[in-house]
Amino acid sequence: MISFVGAGPGAADLITVRGRDRLAAADVVVWASSLVPAVLLEGVPPTATVHDSATMTLEDVLAVYAAVPPDAAVVRLHSGDPCLYGAIHEQIDWCLANDRPFEIVPGVSSLGAAAAVAGRELTVPGVAQAVVVTRLGGRTNDSMPPGQTPAALAAAGATMAVFLSAARPTELVAELLSATSAYDEHTPACVVVRASQPGERVVTTTVGELAGTMESLGARTTTLVLVGPALAAGGRRSRLYAPDFAHAHRRRSVPGTTSGRPA
Ligand SMILES: C[S@@+](CC[C@H](N)C(=O)[O-])C[C@H]1O[C@@H](n2cnc3c(N)ncnc32)[C@H](O)[C@@H]1O
């Protein structure tokens, strides 16, 4: 079995229990030292073979998979959640083409970790009910489909999480303030560097101040930028928890419960 495991944002206690179990039972581990702190490997058995993908191509990684029997416990450890910018699709296609069993073990994405550090909900009623995950087109610019750039998506005015873009703050701000953007220079923004890791930094700012903030932080990697009005305090309270709002699990105006434990 090849397990694509989300390592979480970096703190050793933010990997899932399932992910930690897969690492503890691994025969082979492939991990990216450039993205995943070494502390995540502490539970890997000394008998396991460990490869650092930072120096490997996709072909090198696939050769590791091909060299072990299908029942070997292989863990491919990805930062955050593997489904976001994890480049797992091409590995999964190889598994399908080669009849190799695989699973995906989800992880805590830096998206959730950054929101936690910022101390904000990303979906505030009446303010933002959509979260857009994107990035600047980069050296792999041809991988950016038209209409999915920060500039294009800024028109929605939703909460935006910008990955992989810390090295180009001026370009990012130009996109956030594009002609069709619903943001303006006063729109709240938050820069989170190394969420959950040693050296964690969080700075709340505005789109107008964002480039200067990012430049003064000097972080070019492991940085997530959150943008949107939901990042400011205030907003409408949720109807779901209003006393006069009934639903299948709660009658209207019940003054507290005796126990919240499952029956
Ligand atoms: C290759 S992507 C992987 C994203 C990952 N799959 C996830 O779910 O967080 C790497 C980018 O994720 C973001 N990132 C990953 N870990 C982070 C952290 N601990 N703090 C802030 N940003 C992080 C940064 O934007 C970084 O450039």
The ligand as an SDF file (V2000), in Angstrom:
LIG
                    3D

 27 29  0  0  0  0  0  0  0  0999 V2000
    3.6940   23.0590   -2.0260 C   0  0  0  0  0  0  0  0  0  0  0  0
    2.5270   24.0010   -1.1180 S   0  0  0  0  0  0  0  0  0  0  0  0
    1.8700   22.7540   -0.0910 C   0  0  0  0  0  0  0  0  0  0  0  0
    0.6040   23.1480    0.6170 C   0  0  0  0  0  0  0  0  0  0  0  0
    0.1220   22.0740    1.5780 C   0  0  0  0  0  0  0  0  0  0  0  0
   -0.3140   20.8990    0.8740 N   0  0  0  0  0  0  0  0  0  0  0  0
   -0.9750   22.5560    2.5350 C   0  0  0  0  0  0  0  0  0  0  0  0
   -2.0750   21.9730    2.5320 O   0  0  0  0  0  0  0  0  0  0  0  0
   -0.7040   23.4800    3.3100 O   0  0  0  0  0  0  0  0  0  0  0  0
    3.5880   24.9240   -0.0660 C   0  0  0  0  0  0  0  0  0  0  0  0
    2.9570   26.2600    0.3150 C   0  0  0  0  0  0  0  0  0  0  0  0
    1.9870   26.0450    1.3400 O   0  0  0  0  0  0  0  0  0  0  0  0
    2.0130   27.1300    2.2460 C   0  0  0  0  0  0  0  0  0  0  0  0
    2.4270   26.6000    3.5650 N   0  0  0  0  0  0  0  0  0  0  0  0
    2.7330   25.3130    3.8390 C   0  0  0  0  0  0  0  0  0  0  0  0
    2.9900   25.1720    5.1620 N   0  0  0  0  0  0  0  0  0  0  0  0
    2.8460   26.4010    5.7190 C   0  0  0  0  0  0  0  0  0  0  0  0
    2.9670   26.9040    7.0480 C   0  0  0  0  0  0  0  0  0  0  0  0
    3.2770   26.1020    8.0640 N   0  0  0  0  0  0  0  0  0  0  0  0
    2.7450   28.2200    7.2510 N   0  0  0  0  0  0  0  0  0  0  0  0
    2.4100   29.0460    6.2330 C   0  0  0  0  0  0  0  0  0  0  0  0
    2.2800   28.6190    4.9470 N   0  0  0  0  0  0  0  0  0  0  0  0
    2.4990   27.3210    4.6940 C   0  0  0  0  0  0  0  0  0  0  0  0
    2.9770   28.1590    1.6940 C   0  0  0  0  0  0  0  0  0  0  0  0
    2.2400   29.0300    0.8550 O   0  0  0  0  0  0  0  0  0  0  0  0
    3.8990   27.2800    0.8910 C   0  0  0  0  0  0  0  0  0  0  0  0
    4.5390   28.0340   -0.1290 O   0  0  0  0  0  0  0  0  0  0  0  0
  1  2  1  0
  2  3  1  0
  2 10  1  0
  3  4  1  0
  4  5  1  0
  5  6  1  0
  5  7  1  0
  7  8  2  0
  7  9  1  0
 10 11  1  0
 11 12  1  0
 11 26  1  0
 12 13  1  0
 13 14  1  0
 13 24  1  0
 14 15  1  0
 14 23  1  0
 15 16  2  0
 16 17  1  0
 17 18  1  0
 17 23  2  0
 18 19  1  0
 18 20  2  0
 20 21  1  0
 21 22  2  0
 22 23  1  0
 24 25  1  0
 24 26  1  0
 26 27  1  0
M  CHG  2   2   1   9  -1
M  END
$$$$
